[in-house]
């Protein structure tokens, strides 16, 4: 007994292989700025500029992007801002400990 397909079939060779999530442009912009960020500095992103994106979703998107690129970053936040920076190469914490 054969059934008629409900959905269209397409060749895999024509498909985009990477997922481009809805936060792609925002996260890409953050990662580009990280590449030019001087040591000892962090990027400060106003939470009000996230257009409804929650802090948890931003953190998750940044984590996925940095993990897939094997980048080490640290993040922090307060009630108004999200901060992201690259840890120092010597492994010391930002407070000098």
Secondary structure, 3 states (H helix, E strand, C coil): CCCCCCCCCCCHHHCCCCCCCCCHHHHHHHHHHHHCCCCCCCEEEEHHHHCCCCHHHHHHHHHHHHHHCCCCCEEEECCCEEEEECCCCCCCCCCCC
